Amino acid sequence: TLDAGKKHTFQVMMINDDAQASEGELALVLENQAGAAVATRTRRFHIDAFGQMTYPIDFDVPNQAGYFVLKAVATPTSGSEHEPTLSRRWVELVDAIAQDEATR
């Protein structure tokens, strides 16, 4: 569950299990139930051979309540594989003010 309309910092951990370094673009994408992107944030990544990195991504969550899919998509431009790697989380965006008033 995430508060709608707020900034969140997500920690995206990446592991490279190849013998070559990998670099490319890391995207954090929030999609609605129809599969349309409602918010996106991208940054570059670099991971040494057999290495790991954690990338903090500041993300402005839209002020829309409902159910969404949060995707982290790593698209390498170098390394042994050039196929994207995808991680998904199903999230609910809630109106924090309305939720606080409902619990009073």
Backbone as XML, in Angstrom:
<?xml version="1.0"?>
<chain id="A" units="angstrom">
  <residue number="1" name="THR">
    <atom name="N" x="0.846" y="-1.172" z="0.000"/>
    <atom name="CA" x="0.000" y="0.000" z="0.000"/>
    <atom name="C" x="0.892" y="1.236" z="0.000"/>
  </residue>
  <residue number="2" name="LEU">
    <atom name="N" x="0.556" y="2.190" z="-0.867"/>
    <atom name="CA" x="1.304" y="3.443" z="-0.944"/>
    <atom name="C" x="0.345" y="4.614" z="-0.793"/>
  </residue>
  <residue number="3" name="ASP">
    <atom name="N" x="0.831" y="5.697" z="-0.206"/>
    <atom name="CA" x="0.042" y="6.925" z="-0.111"/>
    <atom name="C" x="0.040" y="7.609" z="-1.469"/>
  </residue>
  <residue number="4" name="ALA">
    <atom name="N" x="-1.149" y="7.851" z="-2.008"/>
    <atom name="CA" x="-1.285" y="8.549" z="-3.282"/>
    <atom name="C" x="-0.855" y="10.001" z="-3.120"/>
  </residue>
  <residue number="5" name="GLY">
    <atom name="N" x="-0.263" y="10.558" z="-4.173"/>
    <atom name="CA" x="0.117" y="11.958" z="-4.171"/>
    <atom name="C" x="1.347" y="12.301" z="-3.365"/>
  </residue>
  <residue number="6" name="LYS">
    <atom name="N" x="2.131" y="11.305" z="-3.001"/>
    <atom name="CA" x="3.329" y="11.548" z="-2.194"/>
    <atom name="C" x="4.571" y="11.063" z="-2.934"/>
  </residue>
  <residue number="7" name="LYS">
    <atom name="N" x="5.713" y="11.571" z="-2.505"/>
    <atom name="CA" x="6.991" y="11.109" z="-3.052"/>
    <atom name="C" x="7.473" y="9.928" z="-2.219"/>
  </residue>
  <residue number="8" name="HIS">
    <atom name="N" x="7.903" y="8.881" z="-2.884"/>
    <atom name="CA" x="8.457" y="7.701" z="-2.231"/>
    <atom name="C" x="9.847" y="7.455" z="-2.810"/>
  </residue>
  <residue number="9" name="THR">
    <atom name="N" x="10.737" y="6.934" z="-1.997"/>
    <atom name="CA" x="12.048" y="6.513" z="-2.486"/>
    <atom name="C" x="12.076" y="4.994" z="-2.446"/>
  </residue>
  <residue number="10" name="PHE">
    <atom name="N" x="12.248" y="4.397" z="-3.620"/>
    <atom name="CA" x="12.305" y="2.949" z="-3.738"/>
    <atom name="C" x="13.759" y="2.529" z="-3.888"/>
  </residue>
  <residue number="11" name="GLN">
    <atom name="N" x="14.137" y="1.456" z="-3.212"/>
    <atom name="CA" x="15.475" y="0.891" z="-3.309"/>
    <atom name="C" x="15.403" y="-0.299" z="-4.273"/>
  </residue>
  <residue number="12" name="VAL">
    <atom name="N" x="16.015" y="-0.168" z="-5.433"/>
    <atom name="CA" x="15.993" y="-1.241" z="-6.433"/>
    <atom name="C" x="17.344" y="-1.941" z="-6.394"/>
  </residue>
  <residue number="13" name="MET">
    <atom name="N" x="17.340" y="-3.192" z="-5.939"/>
    <atom name="CA" x="18.570" y="-3.966" z="-5.850"/>
    <atom name="C" x="18.742" y="-4.773" z="-7.124"/>
  </residue>
  <residue number="14" name="MET">
    <atom name="N" x="19.941" y="-4.688" z="-7.693"/>
    <atom name="CA" x="20.243" y="-5.404" z="-8.935"/>
    <atom name="C" x="21.453" y="-6.297" z="-8.713"/>
  </residue>
  <residue number="15" name="ILE">
    <atom name="N" x="21.411" y="-7.474" z="-9.318"/>
    <atom name="CA" x="22.512" y="-8.440" z="-9.215"/>
    <atom name="C" x="22.913" y="-8.853" z="-10.620"/>
  </residue>
  <residue number="16" name="ASN">
    <atom name="N" x="24.207" y="-8.852" z="-10.878"/>
    <atom name="CA" x="24.732" y="-9.292" z="-12.164"/>
    <atom name="C" x="25.440" y="-10.622" z="-11.949"/>
  </residue>
  <residue number="17" name="ASP">
    <atom name="N" x="24.870" y="-11.694" z="-12.484"/>
    <atom name="CA" x="25.498" y="-13.004" z="-12.322"/>
    <atom name="C" x="26.272" y="-13.423" z="-13.569"/>
  </residue>
  <residue number="18" name="ASP">
    <atom name="N" x="26.639" y="-12.450" z="-14.402"/>
    <atom name="CA" x="27.450" y="-12.697" z="-15.596"/>
    <atom name="C" x="28.903" y="-12.320" z="-15.337"/>
  </residue>
  <residue number="19" name="ALA">
    <atom name="N" x="29.790" y="-12.868" z="-16.162"/>
    <atom name="CA" x="31.218" y="-12.591" z="-16.055"/>
    <atom name="C" x="31.602" y="-11.272" z="-16.725"/>
  </residue>
  <residue number="20" name="GLN">
    <atom name="N" x="30.625" y="-10.557" z="-17.282"/>
    <atom name="CA" x="30.866" y="-9.247" z="-17.887"/>
    <atom name="C" x="30.060" y="-8.186" z="-17.142"/>
  </residue>
  <residue number="21" name="ALA">
    <atom name="N" x="30.621" y="-6.988" z="-17.080"/>
    <atom name="CA" x="29.877" y="-5.871" z="-16.494"/>
    <atom name="C" x="28.654" y="-5.590" z="-17.357"/>
  </residue>
  <residue number="22" name="SER">
    <atom name="N" x="27.655" y="-4.979" z="-16.752"/>
    <atom name="CA" x="26.439" y="-4.645" z="-17.470"/>
    <atom name="C" x="26.054" y="-3.207" z="-17.146"/>
  </residue>
  <residue number="23" name="GLU">
    <atom name="N" x="25.549" y="-2.502" z="-18.152"/>
    <atom name="CA" x="25.041" y="-1.150" z="-17.927"/>
    <atom name="C" x="23.866" y="-0.907" z="-18.852"/>
  </residue>
  <residue number="24" name="GLY">
    <atom name="N" x="23.094" y="0.082" z="-18.512"/>
    <atom name="CA" x="21.928" y="0.383" z="-19.323"/>
    <atom name="C" x="20.992" y="1.322" z="-18.597"/>
  </residue>
  <residue number="25" name="GLU">
    <atom name="N" x="19.690" y="1.144" z="-18.836"/>
    <atom name="CA" x="18.678" y="2.011" z="-18.257"/>
    <atom name="C" x="17.798" y="1.221" z="-17.300"/>
  </residue>
  <residue number="26" name="LEU">
    <atom name="N" x="17.548" y="1.817" z="-16.143"/>
    <atom name="CA" x="16.652" y="1.248" z="-15.142"/>
    <atom name="C" x="15.427" y="2.145" z="-15.072"/>
  </residue>
  <residue number="27" name="ALA">
    <atom name="N" x="14.250" y="1.574" z="-15.304"/>
    <atom name="CA" x="13.009" y="2.343" z="-15.280"/>
    <atom name="C" x="12.102" y="1.819" z="-14.182"/>
  </residue>
  <residue number="28" name="LEU">
    <atom name="N" x="11.496" y="2.732" z="-13.461"/>
    <atom name="CA" x="10.444" y="2.412" z="-12.502"/>
    <atom name="C" x="9.157" y="2.943" z="-13.122"/>
  </residue>
  <residue number="29" name="VAL">
    <atom name="N" x="8.190" y="2.042" z="-13.346"/>
    <atom name="CA" x="6.969" y="2.393" z="-14.067"/>
    <atom name="C" x="5.765" y="1.967" z="-13.239"/>
  </residue>
  <residue number="30" name="LEU">
    <atom name="N" x="4.812" y="2.866" z="-13.073"/>
    <atom name="CA" x="3.559" y="2.561" z="-12.397"/>
    <atom name="C" x="2.481" y="2.472" z="-13.469"/>
  </residue>
  <residue number="31" name="GLU">
    <atom name="N" x="1.839" y="1.309" z="-13.566"/>
    <atom name="CA" x="0.814" y="1.087" z="-14.581"/>
    <atom name="C" x="-0.545" y="0.893" z="-13.929"/>
  </residue>
  <residue number="32" name="ASN">
    <atom name="N" x="-1.591" y="1.446" z="-14.569"/>
    <atom name="CA" x="-2.953" y="1.233" z="-14.079"/>
    <atom name="C" x="-3.445" y="-0.143" z="-14.510"/>
  </residue>
  <residue number="33" name="GLN">
    <atom name="N" x="-4.681" y="-0.474" z="-14.182"/>
    <atom name="CA" x="-5.209" y="-1.809" z="-14.477"/>
    <atom name="C" x="-5.366" y="-2.063" z="-15.974"/>
  </residue>
  <residue number="34" name="ALA">
    <atom name="N" x="-5.410" y="-1.008" z="-16.773"/>
    <atom name="CA" x="-5.501" y="-1.162" z="-18.228"/>
    <atom name="C" x="-4.122" y="-1.360" z="-18.858"/>
  </residue>
  <residue number="35" name="GLY">
    <atom name="N" x="-3.061" y="-1.268" z="-18.038"/>
    <atom name="CA" x="-1.703" y="-1.456" z="-18.540"/>
    <atom name="C" x="-1.044" y="-0.184" z="-19.042"/>
  </residue>
  <residue number="36" name="ALA">
    <atom name="N" x="-1.684" y="0.969" z="-18.837"/>
    <atom name="CA" x="-1.120" y="2.250" z="-19.259"/>
    <atom name="C" x="-0.220" y="2.811" z="-18.161"/>
  </residue>
  <residue number="37" name="ALA">
    <atom name="N" x="0.932" y="3.336" z="-18.555"/>
    <atom name="CA" x="1.855" y="3.951" z="-17.601"/>
    <atom name="C" x="1.282" y="5.275" z="-17.120"/>
  </residue>
  <residue number="38" name="VAL">
    <atom name="N" x="1.175" y="5.439" z="-15.800"/>
    <atom name="CA" x="0.685" y="6.694" z="-15.224"/>
    <atom name="C" x="1.818" y="7.499" z="-14.593"/>
  </residue>
  <residue number="39" name="ALA">
    <atom name="N" x="2.965" y="6.869" z="-14.369"/>
    <atom name="CA" x="4.149" y="7.557" z="-13.850"/>
    <atom name="C" x="5.377" y="6.715" z="-14.186"/>
  </residue>
  <residue number="40" name="THR">
    <atom name="N" x="6.460" y="7.400" z="-14.542"/>
    <atom name="CA" x="7.700" y="6.722" z="-14.909"/>
    <atom name="C" x="8.884" y="7.541" z="-14.429"/>
  </residue>
  <residue number="41" name="ARG">
    <atom name="N" x="9.913" y="6.853" z="-14.000"/>
    <atom name="CA" x="11.177" y="7.498" z="-13.629"/>
    <atom name="C" x="12.295" y="6.591" z="-14.119"/>
  </residue>
  <residue number="42" name="THR">
    <atom name="N" x="13.307" y="7.147" z="-14.777"/>
    <atom name="CA" x="14.418" y="6.343" z="-15.303"/>
    <atom name="C" x="15.745" y="6.883" z="-14.803"/>
  </residue>
  <residue number="43" name="ARG">
    <atom name="N" x="16.730" y="5.998" z="-14.834"/>
    <atom name="CA" x="18.110" y="6.366" z="-14.510"/>
    <atom name="C" x="19.042" y="5.351" z="-15.145"/>
  </residue>
  <residue number="44" name="ARG">
    <atom name="N" x="20.278" y="5.692" z="-15.261"/>
    <atom name="CA" x="21.296" y="4.781" z="-15.787"/>
    <atom name="C" x="21.740" y="3.831" z="-14.672"/>
  </residue>
  <residue number="45" name="PHE">
    <atom name="N" x="22.207" y="2.629" z="-15.081"/>
    <atom name="CA" x="22.786" y="1.706" z="-14.103"/>
    <atom name="C" x="24.080" y="1.130" z="-14.658"/>
  </residue>
  <residue number="46" name="HIS">
    <atom name="N" x="24.943" y="0.701" z="-13.757"/>
    <atom name="CA" x="26.180" y="-0.013" z="-14.090"/>
    <atom name="C" x="26.426" y="-1.005" z="-12.964"/>
  </residue>
  <residue number="47" name="ILE">
    <atom name="N" x="26.666" y="-2.259" z="-13.356"/>
    <atom name="CA" x="26.969" y="-3.303" z="-12.375"/>
    <atom name="C" x="28.189" y="-4.062" z="-12.868"/>
  </residue>
  <residue number="48" name="ASP">
    <atom name="N" x="29.195" y="-4.183" z="-12.010"/>
    <atom name="CA" x="30.392" y="-4.942" z="-12.351"/>
    <atom name="C" x="30.059" y="-6.418" z="-12.536"/>
  </residue>
  <residue number="49" name="ALA">
    <atom name="N" x="30.958" y="-7.147" z="-13.172"/>
    <atom name="CA" x="30.809" y="-8.590" z="-13.334"/>
    <atom name="C" x="30.621" y="-9.232" z="-11.964"/>
  </residue>
  <residue number="50" name="PHE">
    <atom name="N" x="29.644" y="-10.098" z="-11.851"/>
    <atom name="CA" x="29.315" y="-10.796" z="-10.612"/>
    <atom name="C" x="29.084" y="-9.828" z="-9.445"/>
  </residue>
  <residue number="51" name="GLY">
    <atom name="N" x="28.627" y="-8.632" z="-9.752"/>
    <atom name="CA" x="28.448" y="-7.614" z="-8.727"/>
    <atom name="C" x="26.982" y="-7.375" z="-8.390"/>
  </residue>
  <residue number="52" name="GLN">
    <atom name="N" x="26.785" y="-6.471" z="-7.474"/>
    <atom name="CA" x="25.439" y="-6.058" z="-7.109"/>
    <atom name="C" x="25.453" y="-4.573" z="-6.770"/>
  </residue>
  <residue number="53" name="MET">
    <atom name="N" x="24.324" y="-3.930" z="-7.010"/>
    <atom name="CA" x="24.163" y="-2.513" z="-6.703"/>
    <atom name="C" x="22.728" y="-2.280" z="-6.261"/>
  </residue>
  <residue number="54" name="THR">
    <atom name="N" x="22.543" y="-1.325" z="-5.378"/>
    <atom name="CA" x="21.207" y="-0.894" z="-4.999"/>
    <atom name="C" x="21.072" y="0.559" z="-5.426"/>
  </residue>
  <residue number="55" name="TYR">
    <atom name="N" x="20.018" y="0.824" z="-6.207"/>
    <atom name="CA" x="19.775" y="2.162" z="-6.730"/>
    <atom name="C" x="18.545" y="2.761" z="-6.071"/>
  </residue>
  <residue number="56" name="PRO">
    <atom name="N" x="18.705" y="3.882" z="-5.353"/>
    <atom name="CA" x="17.529" y="4.571" z="-4.819"/>
    <atom name="C" x="16.887" y="5.382" z="-5.942"/>
  </residue>
  <residue number="57" name="ILE">
    <atom name="N" x="15.565" y="5.295" z="-6.044"/>
    <atom name="CA" x="14.839" y="6.052" z="-7.066"/>
    <atom name="C" x="13.724" y="6.831" z="-6.375"/>
  </residue>
  <residue number="58" name="ASP">
    <atom name="N" x="13.817" y="8.158" z="-6.462"/>
    <atom name="CA" x="12.743" y="9.018" z="-5.961"/>
    <atom name="C" x="11.611" y="8.988" z="-6.980"/>
  </residue>
  <residue number="59" name="PHE">
    <atom name="N" x="10.403" y="8.740" z="-6.507"/>
    <atom name="CA" x="9.274" y="8.511" z="-7.400"/>
    <atom name="C" x="8.056" y="9.261" z="-6.882"/>
  </residue>
  <residue number="60" name="ASP">
    <atom name="N" x="7.514" y="10.139" z="-7.708"/>
    <atom name="CA" x="6.297" y="10.870" z="-7.362"/>
    <atom name="C" x="5.094" y="10.003" z="-7.711"/>
  </residue>
  <residue number="61" name="VAL">
    <atom name="N" x="4.445" y="9.482" z="-6.685"/>
    <atom name="CA" x="3.265" y="8.636" z="-6.883"/>
    <atom name="C" x="2.084" y="9.556" z="-7.200"/>
  </residue>
  <residue number="62" name="PRO">
    <atom name="N" x="1.359" y="9.287" z="-8.287"/>
    <atom name="CA" x="0.243" y="10.161" z="-8.638"/>
    <atom name="C" x="-0.863" y="10.137" z="-7.594"/>
  </residue>
  <residue number="63" name="ASN">
    <atom name="N" x="-1.648" y="11.182" z="-7.600"/>
    <atom name="CA" x="-2.733" y="11.313" z="-6.631"/>
    <atom name="C" x="-3.988" y="10.627" z="-7.185"/>
  </residue>
  <residue number="64" name="GLN">
    <atom name="N" x="-3.900" y="9.329" z="-7.370"/>
    <atom name="CA" x="-4.996" y="8.508" z="-7.897"/>
    <atom name="C" x="-5.116" y="7.267" z="-7.027"/>
  </residue>
  <residue number="65" name="ALA">
    <atom name="N" x="-6.237" y="7.085" z="-6.377"/>
    <atom name="CA" x="-6.440" y="5.879" z="-5.576"/>
    <atom name="C" x="-6.789" y="4.726" z="-6.507"/>
  </residue>
  <residue number="66" name="GLY">
    <atom name="N" x="-6.408" y="3.521" z="-6.112"/>
    <atom name="CA" x="-6.755" y="2.341" z="-6.890"/>
    <atom name="C" x="-5.640" y="1.319" z="-6.879"/>
  </residue>
  <residue number="67" name="TYR">
    <atom name="N" x="-5.789" y="0.326" z="-7.745"/>
    <atom name="CA" x="-4.829" y="-0.771" z="-7.840"/>
    <atom name="C" x="-3.955" y="-0.589" z="-9.067"/>
  </residue>
  <residue number="68" name="PHE">
    <atom name="N" x="-2.651" y="-0.823" z="-8.880"/>
    <atom name="CA" x="-1.656" y="-0.583" z="-9.921"/>
    <atom name="C" x="-0.596" y="-1.674" z="-9.886"/>
  </residue>
  <residue number="69" name="VAL">
    <atom name="N" x="0.238" y="-1.689" z="-10.921"/>
    <atom name="CA" x="1.407" y="-2.558" z="-10.953"/>
    <atom name="C" x="2.629" y="-1.651" z="-11.008"/>
  </residue>
  <residue number="70" name="LEU">
    <atom name="N" x="3.555" y="-1.851" z="-10.069"/>
    <atom name="CA" x="4.810" y="-1.114" z="-10.050"/>
    <atom name="C" x="5.881" y="-2.029" z="-10.638"/>
  </residue>
  <residue number="71" name="LYS">
    <atom name="N" x="6.501" y="-1.580" z="-11.724"/>
    <atom name="CA" x="7.509" y="-2.391" z="-12.412"/>
    <atom name="C" x="8.867" y="-1.719" z="-12.351"/>
  </residue>
  <residue number="72" name="ALA">
    <atom name="N" x="9.890" y="-2.525" z="-12.093"/>
    <atom name="CA" x="11.277" y="-2.093" z="-12.262"/>
    <atom name="C" x="11.787" y="-2.858" z="-13.476"/>
  </residue>
  <residue number="73" name="VAL">
    <atom name="N" x="12.226" y="-2.118" z="-14.492"/>
    <atom name="CA" x="12.665" y="-2.735" z="-15.744"/>
    <atom name="C" x="14.100" y="-2.302" z="-16.017"/>
  </residue>
  <residue number="74" name="ALA">
    <atom name="N" x="15.009" y="-3.276" z="-16.034"/>
    <atom name="CA" x="16.409" y="-3.005" z="-16.342"/>
    <atom name="C" x="16.665" y="-3.435" z="-17.782"/>
  </residue>
  <residue number="75" name="THR">
    <atom name="N" x="17.025" y="-2.462" z="-18.626"/>
    <atom name="CA" x="17.301" y="-2.741" z="-20.041"/>
    <atom name="C" x="18.780" y="-2.488" z="-20.290"/>
  </residue>
  <residue number="76" name="PRO">
    <atom name="N" x="19.571" y="-3.559" z="-20.424"/>
    <atom name="CA" x="21.006" y="-3.385" z="-20.617"/>
    <atom name="C" x="21.342" y="-2.935" z="-22.037"/>
  </residue>
  <residue number="77" name="THR">
    <atom name="N" x="22.379" y="-2.105" z="-22.125"/>
    <atom name="CA" x="22.914" y="-1.711" z="-23.428"/>
    <atom name="C" x="24.280" y="-2.343" z="-23.658"/>
  </residue>
  <residue number="78" name="SER">
    <atom name="N" x="24.820" y="-2.978" z="-22.615"/>
    <atom name="CA" x="26.079" y="-3.714" z="-22.747"/>
    <atom name="C" x="26.046" y="-4.891" z="-21.792"/>
  </residue>
  <residue number="79" name="GLY">
    <atom name="N" x="26.905" y="-5.839" z="-22.037"/>
    <atom name="CA" x="26.925" y="-7.067" z="-21.242"/>
    <atom name="C" x="26.575" y="-8.231" z="-22.150"/>
  </residue>
  <residue number="80" name="SER">
    <atom name="N" x="26.541" y="-9.415" z="-21.601"/>
    <atom name="CA" x="26.325" y="-10.601" z="-22.428"/>
    <atom name="C" x="24.887" y="-10.743" z="-22.897"/>
  </residue>
  <residue number="81" name="GLU">
    <atom name="N" x="23.922" y="-10.206" z="-22.145"/>
    <atom name="CA" x="22.522" y="-10.289" z="-22.551"/>
    <atom name="C" x="21.963" y="-8.888" z="-22.713"/>
  </residue>
  <residue number="82" name="HIS">
    <atom name="N" x="21.140" y="-8.716" z="-23.731"/>
    <atom name="CA" x="20.518" y="-7.419" z="-23.948"/>
    <atom name="C" x="19.013" y="-7.500" z="-23.769"/>
  </residue>
  <residue number="83" name="GLU">
    <atom name="N" x="18.540" y="-8.520" z="-23.088"/>
    <atom name="CA" x="17.114" y="-8.668" z="-22.803"/>
    <atom name="C" x="16.784" y="-7.939" z="-21.502"/>
  </residue>
  <residue number="84" name="PRO">
    <atom name="N" x="15.661" y="-7.238" z="-21.443"/>
    <atom name="CA" x="15.288" y="-6.568" z="-20.193"/>
    <atom name="C" x="14.983" y="-7.563" z="-19.082"/>
  </residue>
  <residue number="85" name="THR">
    <atom name="N" x="15.238" y="-7.141" z="-17.862"/>
    <atom name="CA" x="14.857" y="-7.887" z="-16.668"/>
    <atom name="C" x="13.756" y="-7.106" z="-15.986"/>
  </residue>
  <residue number="86" name="LEU">
    <atom name="N" x="12.699" y="-7.808" z="-15.569"/>
    <atom name="CA" x="11.509" y="-7.165" z="-15.039"/>
    <atom name="C" x="11.176" y="-7.702" z="-13.653"/>
  </residue>
  <residue number="87" name="SER">
    <atom name="N" x="10.859" y="-6.774" z="-12.744"/>
    <atom name="CA" x="10.348" y="-7.125" z="-11.418"/>
    <atom name="C" x="9.031" y="-6.381" z="-11.243"/>
  </residue>
  <residue number="88" name="ARG">
    <atom name="N" x="7.998" y="-7.079" z="-10.754"/>
    <atom name="CA" x="6.677" y="-6.465" z="-10.595"/>
    <atom name="C" x="6.196" y="-6.583" z="-9.159"/>
  </residue>
  <residue number="89" name="ARG">
    <atom name="N" x="5.483" y="-5.548" z="-8.731"/>
    <atom name="CA" x="4.812" y="-5.551" z="-7.433"/>
    <atom name="C" x="3.415" y="-4.991" z="-7.642"/>
  </residue>
  <residue number="90" name="TRP">
    <atom name="N" x="2.426" y="-5.659" z="-7.093"/>
    <atom name="CA" x="1.058" y="-5.172" z="-7.177"/>
    <atom name="C" x="0.833" y="-4.275" z="-5.965"/>
  </residue>
  <residue number="91" name="VAL">
    <atom name="N" x="0.389" y="-3.045" z="-6.215"/>
    <atom name="CA" x="0.242" y="-2.073" z="-5.137"/>
    <atom name="C" x="-1.144" y="-1.430" z="-5.174"/>
  </residue>
  <residue number="92" name="GLU">
    <atom name="N" x="-1.557" y="-0.938" z="-4.019"/>
    <atom name="CA" x="-2.779" y="-0.155" z="-3.926"/>
    <atom name="C" x="-2.389" y="1.245" z="-3.490"/>
  </residue>
  <residue number="93" name="LEU">
    <atom name="N" x="-2.835" y="2.251" z="-4.238"/>
    <atom name="CA" x="-2.624" y="3.632" z="-3.852"/>
    <atom name="C" x="-3.848" y="4.085" z="-3.077"/>
  </residue>
  <residue number="94" name="VAL">
    <atom name="N" x="-3.606" y="4.658" z="-1.910"/>
    <atom name="CA" x="-4.712" y="5.085" z="-1.045"/>
    <atom name="C" x="-4.581" y="6.563" z="-0.745"/>
  </residue>
  <residue number="95" name="ASP">
    <atom name="N" x="-5.721" y="7.201" z="-0.550"/>
    <atom name="CA" x="-5.782" y="8.587" z="-0.137"/>
    <atom name="C" x="-5.515" y="8.604" z="1.367"/>
  </residue>
  <residue number="96" name="ALA">
    <atom name="N" x="-4.340" y="9.045" z="1.757"/>
    <atom name="CA" x="-3.924" y="8.981" z="3.165"/>
    <atom name="C" x="-4.835" y="9.813" z="4.058"/>
  </residue>
  <residue number="97" name="ILE">
    <atom name="N" x="-5.290" y="10.973" z="3.591"/>
    <atom name="CA" x="-6.152" y="11.833" z="4.401"/>
    <atom name="C" x="-7.497" y="11.158" z="4.632"/>
  </residue>
  <residue number="98" name="ALA">
    <atom name="N" x="-8.096" y="10.618" z="3.571"/>
    <atom name="CA" x="-9.383" y="9.938" z="3.706"/>
    <atom name="C" x="-9.258" y="8.710" z="4.604"/>
  </residue>
  <residue number="99" name="GLN">
    <atom name="N" x="-8.131" y="8.010" z="4.489"/>
    <atom name="CA" x="-7.910" y="6.823" z="5.308"/>
    <atom name="C" x="-7.794" y="7.211" z="6.782"/>
  </residue>
  <residue number="100" name="ASP">
    <atom name="N" x="-7.093" y="8.319" z="7.084"/>
    <atom name="CA" x="-6.961" y="8.785" z="8.465"/>
    <atom name="C" x="-8.321" y="9.183" z="9.045"/>
  </residue>
  <residue number="101" name="GLU">
    <atom name="N" x="-9.134" y="9.867" z="8.247"/>
    <atom name="CA" x="-10.449" y="10.291" z="8.717"/>
    <atom name="C" x="-11.376" y="9.108" z="8.951"/>
  </residue>
  <residue number="102" name="ALA">
    <atom name="N" x="-11.231" y="8.069" z="8.149"/>
    <atom name="CA" x="-12.074" y="6.881" z="8.289"/>
    <atom name="C" x="-11.749" y="6.097" z="9.556"/>
  </residue>
  <residue number="103" name="THR">
    <atom name="N" x="-10.516" y="6.205" z="10.040"/>
    <atom name="CA" x="-10.115" y="5.448" z="11.231"/>
    <atom name="C" x="-10.393" y="6.215" z="12.518"/>
  </residue>
  <residue number="104" name="ARG">
    <atom name="N" x="-10.841" y="7.453" z="12.401"/>
    <atom name="CA" x="-11.132" y="8.245" z="13.614"/>
    <atom name="C" x="-12.453" y="7.900" z="14.212"/>
  </residue>
</chain>
